[in-house]
Amino acid sequence: MNCIDLIKHLDYKSNGQRREIISGRLKELGVEYRTQEYTTGNNLIVDLGTGDKRIGISSHFDKIPESPGANDNGSAVAVCMDIIEKFREKKNQEIGLRIFFFDEEESKQTL
């Protein structure tokens, strides 16, 4: 699935559906991830490479109500997924990479 298709697939979905789409795509790619659960949400975290130090890249998958969520933040989710795919294609994995898919970045905006 390319970036544009992923963004379209995320559009107008609920936050829970968006999380399931991301986790489903990670499973399709054979990428292990962990879920960081907290009181009101769930973040998804992917660790790649073997380096002691890690480069962190993040996006958020939640959206405000009534918004399609394409550019805030479906496009960043798609970029993070593309980075995962490209990183895995490389043979040089001594660099550590941590990708975060955050939940509830928008919750403060809706209060």
MMTF fields as JSON, N, C-alpha, C and O atoms, coordinates in Angstrom:
{
  "mmtfVersion": "1.0.0",
  "mmtfProducer": "UNKNOWN",
  "numBonds": 443,
  "numAtoms": 444,
  "numGroups": 111,
  "numChains": 1,
  "numModels": 1,
  "chainsPerModel": [1],
  "groupsPerChain": [111],
  "chainIdList": ["A"],
  "bondAtomList": [4, 2, 8, 6, 12, 10, 16, 14, 20, 18, 24, 22, 28, 26, 32, 30, 36, 34, 40, 38, 44, 42, 48, 46, 52, 50, 56, 54, 60, 58, 64, 62, 68, 66, 72, 70, 76, 74, 80, 78, 84, 82, 88, 86, 92, 90, 96, 94, 100, 98, 104, 102, 108, 106, 112, 110, 116, 114, 120, 118, 124, 122, 128, 126, 132, 130, 136, 134, 140, 138, 144, 142, 148, 146, 152, 150, 156, 154, 160, 158, 164, 162, 168, 166, 172, 170, 176, 174, 180, 178, 184, 182, 188, 186, 192, 190, 196, 194, 200, 198, 204, 202, 208, 206, 212, 210, 216, 214, 220, 218, 224, 222, 228, 226, 232, 230, 236, 234, 240, 238, 244, 242, 248, 246, 252, 250, 256, 254, 260, 258, 264, 262, 268, 266, 272, 270, 276, 274, 280, 278, 284, 282, 288, 286, 292, 290, 296, 294, 300, 298, 304, 302, 308, 306, 312, 310, 316, 314, 320, 318, 324, 322, 328, 326, 332, 330, 336, 334, 340, 338, 344, 342, 348, 346, 352, 350, 356, 354, 360, 358, 364, 362, 368, 366, 372, 370, 376, 374, 380, 378, 384, 382, 388, 386, 392, 390, 396, 394, 400, 398, 404, 402, 408, 406, 412, 410, 416, 414, 420, 418, 424, 422, 428, 426, 432, 430, 436, 434, 440, 438],
  "bondOrderList": [1, 1, 1, 1, 1, 1, 1, 1, 1, 1, 1, 1, 1, 1, 1, 1, 1, 1, 1, 1, 1, 1, 1, 1, 1, 1, 1, 1, 1, 1, 1, 1, 1, 1, 1, 1, 1, 1, 1, 1, 1, 1, 1, 1, 1, 1, 1, 1, 1, 1, 1, 1, 1, 1, 1, 1, 1, 1, 1, 1, 1, 1, 1, 1, 1, 1, 1, 1, 1, 1, 1, 1, 1, 1, 1, 1, 1, 1, 1, 1, 1, 1, 1, 1, 1, 1, 1, 1, 1, 1, 1, 1, 1, 1, 1, 1, 1, 1, 1, 1, 1, 1, 1, 1, 1, 1, 1, 1, 1, 1],
  "groupList": [{"groupName": "MET", "atomNameList": ["N", "CA", "C", "O"], "elementList": ["N", "C", "C", "O"], "formalChargeList": [0, 0, 0, 0], "bondAtomList": [1, 0, 2, 1, 3, 2], "bondOrderList": [1, 1, 2], "singleLetterCode": "M", "chemCompType": "L-PEPTIDE LINKING"}, {"groupName": "ASN", "atomNameList": ["N", "CA", "C", "O"], "elementList": ["N", "C", "C", "O"], "formalChargeList": [0, 0, 0, 0], "bondAtomList": [1, 0, 2, 1, 3, 2], "bondOrderList": [1, 1, 2], "singleLetterCode": "N", "chemCompType": "L-PEPTIDE LINKING"}, {"groupName": "CYS", "atomNameList": ["N", "CA", "C", "O"], "elementList": ["N", "C", "C", "O"], "formalChargeList": [0, 0, 0, 0], "bondAtomList": [1, 0, 2, 1, 3, 2], "bondOrderList": [1, 1, 2], "singleLetterCode": "C", "chemCompType": "L-PEPTIDE LINKING"}, {"groupName": "ILE", "atomNameList": ["N", "CA", "C", "O"], "elementList": ["N", "C", "C", "O"], "formalChargeList": [0, 0, 0, 0], "bondAtomList": [1, 0, 2, 1, 3, 2], "bondOrderList": [1, 1, 2], "singleLetterCode": "I", "chemCompType": "L-PEPTIDE LINKING"}, {"groupName": "ASP", "atomNameList": ["N", "CA", "C", "O"], "elementList": ["N", "C", "C", "O"], "formalChargeList": [0, 0, 0, 0], "bondAtomList": [1, 0, 2, 1, 3, 2], "bondOrderList": [1, 1, 2], "singleLetterCode": "D", "chemCompType": "L-PEPTIDE LINKING"}, {"groupName": "LEU", "atomNameList": ["N", "CA", "C", "O"], "elementList": ["N", "C", "C", "O"], "formalChargeList": [0, 0, 0, 0], "bondAtomList": [1, 0, 2, 1, 3, 2], "bondOrderList": [1, 1, 2], "singleLetterCode": "L", "chemCompType": "L-PEPTIDE LINKING"}, {"groupName": "LYS", "atomNameList": ["N", "CA", "C", "O"], "elementList": ["N", "C", "C", "O"], "formalChargeList": [0, 0, 0, 0], "bondAtomList": [1, 0, 2, 1, 3, 2], "bondOrderList": [1, 1, 2], "singleLetterCode": "K", "chemCompType": "L-PEPTIDE LINKING"}, {"groupName": "HIS", "atomNameList": ["N", "CA", "C", "O"], "elementList": ["N", "C", "C", "O"], "formalChargeList": [0, 0, 0, 0], "bondAtomList": [1, 0, 2, 1, 3, 2], "bondOrderList": [1, 1, 2], "singleLetterCode": "H", "chemCompType": "L-PEPTIDE LINKING"}, {"groupName": "TYR", "atomNameList": ["N", "CA", "C", "O"], "elementList": ["N", "C", "C", "O"], "formalChargeList": [0, 0, 0, 0], "bondAtomList": [1, 0, 2, 1, 3, 2], "bondOrderList": [1, 1, 2], "singleLetterCode": "Y", "chemCompType": "L-PEPTIDE LINKING"}, {"groupName": "SER", "atomNameList": ["N", "CA", "C", "O"], "elementList": ["N", "C", "C", "O"], "formalChargeList": [0, 0, 0, 0], "bondAtomList": [1, 0, 2, 1, 3, 2], "bondOrderList": [1, 1, 2], "singleLetterCode": "S", "chemCompType": "L-PEPTIDE LINKING"}, {"groupName": "GLY", "atomNameList": ["N", "CA", "C", "O"], "elementList": ["N", "C", "C", "O"], "formalChargeList": [0, 0, 0, 0], "bondAtomList": [1, 0, 2, 1, 3, 2], "bondOrderList": [1, 1, 2], "singleLetterCode": "G", "chemCompType": "PEPTIDE LINKING"}, {"groupName": "GLN", "atomNameList": ["N", "CA", "C", "O"], "elementList": ["N", "C", "C", "O"], "formalChargeList": [0, 0, 0, 0], "bondAtomList": [1, 0, 2, 1, 3, 2], "bondOrderList": [1, 1, 2], "singleLetterCode": "Q", "chemCompType": "L-PEPTIDE LINKING"}, {"groupName": "ARG", "atomNameList": ["N", "CA", "C", "O"], "elementList": ["N", "C", "C", "O"], "formalChargeList": [0, 0, 0, 0], "bondAtomList": [1, 0, 2, 1, 3, 2], "bondOrderList": [1, 1, 2], "singleLetterCode": "R", "chemCompType": "L-PEPTIDE LINKING"}, {"groupName": "GLU", "atomNameList": ["N", "CA", "C", "O"], "elementList": ["N", "C", "C", "O"], "formalChargeList": [0, 0, 0, 0], "bondAtomList": [1, 0, 2, 1, 3, 2], "bondOrderList": [1, 1, 2], "singleLetterCode": "E", "chemCompType": "L-PEPTIDE LINKING"}, {"groupName": "VAL", "atomNameList": ["N", "CA", "C", "O"], "elementList": ["N", "C", "C", "O"], "formalChargeList": [0, 0, 0, 0], "bondAtomList": [1, 0, 2, 1, 3, 2], "bondOrderList": [1, 1, 2], "singleLetterCode": "V", "chemCompType": "L-PEPTIDE LINKING"}, {"groupName": "THR", "atomNameList": ["N", "CA", "C", "O"], "elementList": ["N", "C", "C", "O"], "formalChargeList": [0, 0, 0, 0], "bondAtomList": [1, 0, 2, 1, 3, 2], "bondOrderList": [1, 1, 2], "singleLetterCode": "T", "chemCompType": "L-PEPTIDE LINKING"}, {"groupName": "PHE", "atomNameList": ["N", "CA", "C", "O"], "elementList": ["N", "C", "C", "O"], "formalChargeList": [0, 0, 0, 0], "bondAtomList": [1, 0, 2, 1, 3, 2], "bondOrderList": [1, 1, 2], "singleLetterCode": "F", "chemCompType": "L-PEPTIDE LINKING"}, {"groupName": "PRO", "atomNameList": ["N", "CA", "C", "O"], "elementList": ["N", "C", "C", "O"], "formalChargeList": [0, 0, 0, 0], "bondAtomList": [1, 0, 2, 1, 3, 2], "bondOrderList": [1, 1, 2], "singleLetterCode": "P", "chemCompType": "L-PEPTIDE LINKING"}, {"groupName": "ALA", "atomNameList": ["N", "CA", "C", "O"], "elementList": ["N", "C", "C", "O"], "formalChargeList": [0, 0, 0, 0], "bondAtomList": [1, 0, 2, 1, 3, 2], "bondOrderList": [1, 1, 2], "singleLetterCode": "A", "chemCompType": "L-PEPTIDE LINKING"}],
  "groupTypeList": [0, 1, 2, 3, 4, 5, 3, 6, 7, 5, 4, 8, 6, 9, 1, 10, 11, 12, 12, 13, 3, 3, 9, 10, 12, 5, 6, 13, 5, 10, 14, 13, 8, 12, 15, 11, 13, 8, 15, 15, 10, 1, 1, 5, 3, 14, 4, 5, 10, 15, 10, 4, 6, 12, 3, 10, 3, 9, 9, 7, 16, 4, 6, 3, 17, 13, 9, 17, 10, 18, 1, 4, 1, 10, 9, 18, 14, 18, 14, 2, 0, 4, 3, 3, 13, 6, 16, 12, 13, 6, 6, 1, 11, 13, 3, 10, 5, 12, 3, 16, 16, 16, 4, 13, 13, 13, 9, 6, 11, 15, 5],
  "groupIdList": [1, 2, 3, 4, 5, 6, 7, 8, 9, 10, 11, 12, 13, 14, 15, 16, 17, 18, 19, 20, 21, 22, 23, 24, 25, 26, 27, 28, 29, 30, 31, 32, 33, 34, 35, 36, 37, 38, 39, 40, 41, 42, 43, 44, 45, 46, 47, 48, 49, 50, 51, 52, 53, 54, 55, 56, 57, 58, 59, 60, 61, 62, 63, 64, 65, 66, 67, 68, 69, 70, 71, 72, 73, 74, 75, 76, 77, 78, 79, 80, 81, 82, 83, 84, 85, 86, 87, 88, 89, 90, 91, 92, 93, 94, 95, 96, 97, 98, 99, 100, 101, 102, 103, 104, 105, 106, 107, 108, 109, 110, 111],
  "secStructList": [7, 7, 2, 2, 2, 2, 2, 2, 2, 2, 6, 6, 7, 7, 2, 2, 2, 2, 2, 2, 2, 2, 2, 2, 2, 2, 2, 2, 2, 6, 7, 7, 7, 3, 3, 3, 3, 3, 6, 6, 3, 3, 3, 3, 3, 3, 3, 3, 1, 7, 7, 1, 1, 3, 3, 3, 3, 3, 3, 3, 7, 7, 7, 7, 6, 6, 7, 7, 7, 0, 0, 0, 0, 0, 2, 2, 2, 2, 2, 2, 2, 2, 2, 2, 2, 2, 2, 2, 2, 7, 1, 7, 7, 7, 1, 3, 3, 3, 3, 3, 3, 3, 1, 7, 1, 1, 6, 6, 6, 6, 7],
  "xCoordList": [0.847, 0.0, 0.896, 1.75, 0.703, 1.527, 0.975, -0.09, 1.711, 1.35, -0.032, -0.826, -0.322, -1.614, -2.753, -3.777, -2.59, -3.628, -3.857, -4.996, -2.775, -2.917, -3.653, -4.534, -3.303, -3.989, -5.481, -6.312, -5.824, -7.231, -7.937, -9.099, -7.226, -7.803, -8.071, -9.027, -7.237, -7.409, -8.5, -9.097, -8.763, -9.721, -11.091, -11.639, -11.615, -12.963, -13.198, -14.344, -12.137, -12.275, -12.196, -11.619, -12.777, -12.666, -11.232, -10.451, -10.896, -9.535, -9.226, -8.117, -10.178, -9.968, -9.757, -8.905, -10.53, -10.353, -8.994, -8.349, -8.564, -7.259, -6.137, -5.185, -6.25, -5.258, -5.236, -4.164, -6.414, -6.49, -5.891, -5.255, -6.081, -5.497, -3.975, -3.299, -3.441, -1.978, -1.434, -0.466, -2.045, -1.544, -1.701, -0.846, -2.775, -2.95, -1.886, -1.374, -1.553, -0.503, 0.851, 1.622, 1.142, 2.398, 2.447, 3.49, 1.346, 1.295, 1.517, 2.238, 0.892, 1.093, 2.561, 3.053, 3.254, 4.676, 5.565, 6.768, 4.993, 5.787, 6.607, 7.651, 6.137, 6.851, 6.272, 5.073, 7.141, 6.704, 6.516, 7.261, 5.526, 5.273, 4.741, 4.316, 4.775, 4.172, 3.138, 3.225, 2.179, 1.138, 1.412, 1.595, 1.44, 1.602, 0.208, -0.29, -0.394, -1.742, -1.673, -0.796, -2.591, -2.743, -4.234, -5.046, -4.596, -5.984, -6.978, -8.026, -6.677, -7.667, -7.252, -7.974, -6.123, -5.704, -4.606, -4.217, -4.115, -3.082, -2.128, -2.547, -0.856, 0.174, 0.746, 0.761, 1.211, 1.89, 3.347, 3.647, 4.257, 5.686, 6.399, 6.21, 7.217, 7.998, 9.477, 9.906, 10.257, 11.71, 12.365, 12.064, 13.262, 13.999, 15.488, 15.894, 16.294, 17.739, 18.287, 17.548, 19.619, 20.287, 21.112, 21.777, 21.089, 21.917, 21.51, 20.333, 22.507, 22.228, 21.431, 20.562, 21.734, 20.991, 19.975, 20.2, 18.861, 17.797, 17.403, 17.421, 17.055, 16.448, 14.944, 14.412, 14.267, 12.824, 12.087, 12.449, 11.055, 10.204, 8.769, 8.411, 7.951, 6.599, 5.527, 5.782, 4.341, 3.131, 2.009, 2.207, 0.861, -0.303, -1.403, -1.55, -2.179, -3.208, -4.609, -5.548, -4.763, -6.097, -6.419, -5.538, -7.697, -8.148, -9.254, -9.835, -9.535, -10.638, -11.951, -11.971, -13.032, -14.328, -14.667, -14.292, -15.367, -15.811, -14.694, -14.943, -13.487, -12.368, -12.039, -12.145, -11.633, -11.212, -9.915, -9.675, -9.069, -7.807, -6.717, -5.752, -6.849, -5.865, -4.521, -3.496, -4.517, -3.245, -2.88, -1.719, -3.806, -3.524, -4.185, -5.285, -3.516, -2.121, -1.92, -0.915, -2.882, -2.76, -1.514, -0.912, -1.119, 0.066, 1.334, 2.221, 1.442, 2.627, 2.635, 3.701, 1.46, 1.375, 1.902, 2.67, 1.486, 1.935, 3.442, 4.097, 4.001, 5.45, 6.177, 7.174, 5.689, 6.314, 6.278, 7.258, 5.154, 5.047, 6.034, 6.646, 6.193, 7.142, 8.581, 9.391, 8.898, 10.231, 10.491, 11.582, 9.498, 9.645, 9.966, 10.9, 9.198, 9.422, 10.814, 11.508, 11.211, 12.523, 13.669, 14.68, 13.523, 14.548, 14.767, 15.903, 13.682, 13.783, 14.426, 15.001, 14.34, 14.962, 16.48, 17.184, 16.982, 18.421, 19.133, 18.575, 20.352, 21.154, 21.857, 22.203, 22.073, 22.775, 21.772, 21.125, 21.653, 20.679, 21.344, 20.747, 22.59, 23.259, 22.669, 22.896, 21.927, 21.253, 19.968, 19.258, 19.673, 18.398, 17.351, 17.63, 16.17, 15.087, 13.853, 13.486, 13.216, 11.975, 10.905, 11.056, 9.828, 8.709, 7.531, 7.132, 6.992, 5.842, 4.6, 4.645, 3.511, 2.197, 1.378, 0.864, 1.272, 0.636, -0.876, -1.383, -1.558, -2.996, -3.238, -2.407, -4.33, -4.805, -3.967, -3.963, -3.275, -2.604, -3.651, -3.435, -4.769, -5.818, -6.738, -7.545, -6.652, -7.643, -7.663, -8.727, -6.532, -6.491, -7.179, -7.702, -7.182, -7.774, -9.31, -9.955, -9.88, -11.329, -12.0, -13.229, -11.223, -11.796, -12.336, -12.852],
  "yCoordList": [-1.169, 0.0, 1.237, 1.389, 2.115, 3.319, 4.378, 4.204, 5.469, 6.518, 7.102, 7.276, 7.403, 8.009, 7.058, 7.482, 5.775, 4.799, 4.678, 4.558, 4.71, 4.621, 5.843, 5.707, 7.023, 8.24, 8.146, 8.46, 7.719, 7.576, 6.543, 6.713, 5.485, 4.424, 4.926, 4.488, 5.833, 6.395, 7.464, 7.687, 8.122, 9.233, 8.855, 7.797, 9.732, 9.649, 8.425, 8.099, 7.756, 6.629, 7.145, 8.201, 6.397, 6.756, 6.535, 5.871, 7.089, 6.913, 5.438, 4.986, 4.694, 3.261, 2.515, 1.63, 2.867, 2.24, 2.59, 1.753, 3.824, 4.245, 3.447, 3.034, 3.231, 2.426, 1.001, 0.426, 0.436, -0.932, -1.004, -2.0, 0.015, 0.046, 0.056, -0.67, 0.874, 0.946, -0.384, -0.909, -0.928, -2.2, -3.316, -4.197, -3.291, -4.296, -4.193, -5.205, -2.972, -2.774, -3.241, -3.86, -2.946, -3.419, -4.947, -5.528, -5.592, -7.06, -7.586, -8.565, -6.932, -7.331, -7.27, -8.115, -6.265, -6.096, -7.009, -7.092, -7.691, -8.542, -7.742, -8.202, -6.541, -5.654, -5.811, -5.639, -6.138, -6.235, -4.836, -3.911, -4.701, -3.436, -3.748, -4.866, -2.745, -2.923, -1.819, -0.734, -2.132, -1.165, -0.622, -1.379, 0.682, 1.344, 1.831, 2.84, 1.09, 1.436, 2.399, 2.294, 3.321, 4.234, 4.45, 3.872, 5.237, 5.348, 5.553, 4.906, 6.435, 6.783, 6.47, 6.827, 5.822, 5.549, 4.515, 3.883, 4.358, 3.376, 3.93, 4.293, 3.996, 4.349, 3.068, 2.032, 3.129, 2.003, 2.392, 3.504, 1.468, 1.76, 0.643, -0.54, 1.045, 0.104, 0.387, 1.539, -0.652, -0.537, -1.349, -2.529, -0.708, -1.364, -1.127, -0.154, -2.008, -1.849, -2.308, -2.679, -2.27, -2.811, -1.786, -2.139, -0.549, 0.465, 0.724, 0.639, 1.045, 1.375, 2.664, 2.791, 3.61, 4.862, 4.783, 4.12, 5.464, 5.393, 6.775, 7.757, 6.814, 7.996, 7.809, 6.757, 8.808, 8.731, 9.546, 10.687, 8.951, 9.61, 9.359, 8.236, 10.395, 10.189, 10.793, 11.669, 10.292, 10.827, 10.557, 9.844, 11.114, 10.749, 10.312, 10.846, 9.331, 8.794, 9.282, 9.034, 9.967, 10.454, 11.703, 12.339, 12.025, 13.199, 13.865, 13.26, 15.101, 15.774, 15.33, 14.984, 15.339, 14.958, 15.83, 17.001, 15.255, 15.949, 16.237, 16.866, 15.802, 16.013, 14.701, 13.639, 14.755, 13.515, 12.972, 11.765, 13.873, 13.439, 13.124, 12.438, 13.613, 13.288, 13.951, 13.272, 15.247, 15.939, 16.082, 16.34, 15.927, 15.978, 14.756, 14.838, 13.664, 13.472, 12.21, 11.514, 11.92, 10.744, 10.759, 9.712, 11.934, 11.994, 11.648, 10.995, 12.067, 11.717, 10.231, 9.618, 9.645, 8.197, 7.464, 6.509, 7.914, 7.277, 7.416, 6.469, 8.572, 8.768, 7.834, 7.217, 7.726, 6.813, 5.377, 4.644, 4.97, 3.61, 3.413, 2.351, 4.425, 4.343, 4.254, 3.509, 5.005, 4.934, 3.523, 2.985, 2.922, 1.545, 0.606, -0.192, 0.699, -0.182, 0.018, -0.954, 1.25, 1.524, 1.112, 0.588, 1.339, 0.958, -0.553, -1.024, -1.3, -2.759, -3.285, -4.373, -2.537, -2.948, -2.798, -3.486, -1.92, -1.654, -2.759, -3.358, -3.012, -4.023, -3.442, -4.183, -2.139, -1.472, -1.104, -0.059, -1.965, -1.713, -1.526, -1.818, -1.034, -0.771, 0.452, 0.669, 1.229, 2.395, 1.916, 1.076, 2.442, 2.136, 3.148, 4.345, 2.679, 3.552, 3.212, 2.044, 4.23, 4.032, 4.91, 6.128, 4.266, 4.967, 4.939, 3.88, 6.109, 6.238, 6.596, 7.465, 5.931, 6.312, 6.68, 5.81, 7.98, 8.455, 8.592, 8.963, 8.285, 8.45, 9.735, 10.114, 10.384, 11.506, 12.779, 13.544, 13.023, 14.31, 15.417, 16.548, 15.077, 16.058, 16.288, 17.218, 15.483, 15.576, 16.948, 17.408, 17.611, 18.944, 19.962, 20.966, 19.712, 20.655, 20.639, 21.616, 19.542, 19.424, 19.848, 19.848, 20.21, 20.613, 22.019, 22.515],
  "zCoordList": [0.0, 0.0, 0.0, 0.874, -0.976, -1.01, -0.06, 0.532, 0.077, 1.042, 0.77, 1.695, -0.486, -0.833, -0.504, 0.032, -0.819, -0.512, 0.989, 1.441, 1.758, 3.21, 3.752, 4.6, 3.274, 3.716, 3.405, 4.257, 2.196, 1.814, 2.692, 3.06, 3.015, 3.85, 5.275, 5.916, 5.767, 7.113, 7.167, 8.22, 6.042, 5.994, 6.547, 6.237, 7.357, 7.915, 8.806, 9.116, 9.214, 10.13, 11.563, 11.823, 12.478, 13.896, 14.351, 13.67, 15.49, 16.011, 16.252, 15.966, 16.765, 16.976, 15.674, 15.594, 14.651, 13.338, 12.748, 12.117, 12.956, 12.445, 13.118, 12.456, 14.429, 15.149, 14.582, 14.391, 14.314, 13.77, 12.36, 12.015, 11.557, 10.218, 10.313, 9.584, 11.208, 11.377, 11.883, 11.332, 12.919, 13.459, 12.433, 12.346, 11.662, 10.605, 9.537, 9.058, 9.163, 8.155, 8.677, 7.943, 9.939, 10.529, 10.514, 10.214, 10.83, 10.802, 9.391, 9.197, 8.391, 6.986, 6.6, 5.853, 7.116, 6.806, 7.646, 7.399, 8.631, 9.515, 10.51, 10.973, 10.842, 11.76, 13.16, 13.376, 14.102, 15.488, 16.064, 15.741, 16.907, 17.587, 18.972, 19.262, 19.807, 21.12, 21.323, 20.748, 22.146, 22.473, 23.857, 24.81, 23.961, 25.246, 25.65, 25.151, 26.558, 27.001, 28.174, 29.032, 28.2, 29.326, 29.543, 28.821, 30.482, 30.924, 29.793, 29.775, 28.853, 27.836, 26.405, 25.474, 26.2, 24.837, 24.729, 25.711, 23.506, 23.191, 22.146, 21.047, 22.485, 21.517, 20.93, 21.595, 19.705, 19.067, 18.879, 18.446, 19.208, 19.146, 18.387, 18.668, 17.426, 16.614, 16.864, 16.798, 17.151, 17.286, 16.185, 16.002, 15.456, 14.379, 14.561, 15.197, 14.009, 14.083, 15.419, 16.331, 15.506, 16.692, 17.448, 18.422, 17.038, 17.689, 19.124, 19.477, 19.956, 21.354, 21.48, 22.343, 20.616, 20.592, 19.464, 18.452, 19.654, 18.661, 18.168, 18.91, 16.919, 16.335, 16.479, 16.125, 16.988, 17.167, 16.12, 15.833, 15.557, 14.572, 15.001, 15.355, 14.972, 15.477, 14.576, 13.749, 14.775, 14.174, 15.175, 16.159, 14.925, 15.736, 14.798, 13.699, 15.243, 14.36, 14.701, 13.945, 15.821, 16.164, 15.344, 14.765, 15.318, 14.582, 15.381, 16.282, 15.048, 15.724, 15.075, 13.894, 15.832, 15.256, 14.052, 13.994, 13.112, 11.896, 10.906, 9.878, 11.18, 10.27, 9.58, 10.193, 8.292, 7.637, 8.217, 8.189, 8.751, 9.344, 8.34, 8.676, 7.11, 6.072, 6.325, 6.386, 6.47, 6.662, 8.116, 8.432, 8.989, 10.426, 11.062, 11.608, 10.981, 10.713, 9.885, 10.033, 9.011, 8.142, 7.28, 7.044, 6.806, 5.95, 6.728, 6.18, 7.985, 8.784, 9.134, 9.196, 9.363, 9.596, 8.358, 8.476, 7.179, 5.937, 5.757, 5.323, 6.079, 5.983, 6.95, 6.579, 8.181, 9.16, 8.657, 8.799, 8.07, 7.535, 6.39, 6.276, 5.544, 4.436, 4.947, 4.395, 5.99, 6.598, 7.115, 6.928, 7.761, 8.253, 7.094, 7.179, 6.02, 4.874, 4.269, 3.967, 4.098, 3.486, 4.412, 3.945, 5.699, 6.67, 6.643, 6.702, 6.555, 6.55, 5.277, 5.285, 4.186, 2.925, 2.958, 2.219, 3.794, 3.872, 4.64, 5.559, 4.254, 4.949, 6.169, 7.089, 6.194, 7.286, 8.379, 8.312, 9.377, 10.431, 11.79, 12.826, 11.781, 13.052, 13.753, 14.943, 13.015, 13.587, 14.245, 13.693, 15.405, 16.041, 15.618, 15.54, 15.35, 14.923, 15.744, 15.868, 16.302, 17.05, 16.413, 16.307, 15.996, 15.375, 16.351, 16.835, 16.624, 17.521, 16.713, 15.843, 17.001, 16.487, 17.73, 18.432, 17.981, 19.21, 19.049, 17.99, 20.113, 20.244, 21.043, 21.87, 20.81, 21.624, 21.57, 22.535, 20.497, 20.355, 20.229, 20.666, 19.635, 19.387, 20.577, 20.541, 21.626, 22.709, 23.359, 23.772, 23.462, 24.069, 23.165, 23.648, 21.865, 20.92, 20.97, 20.59, 21.433, 21.396, 22.684, 22.766, 23.693, 24.985, 24.94, 25.941]
}
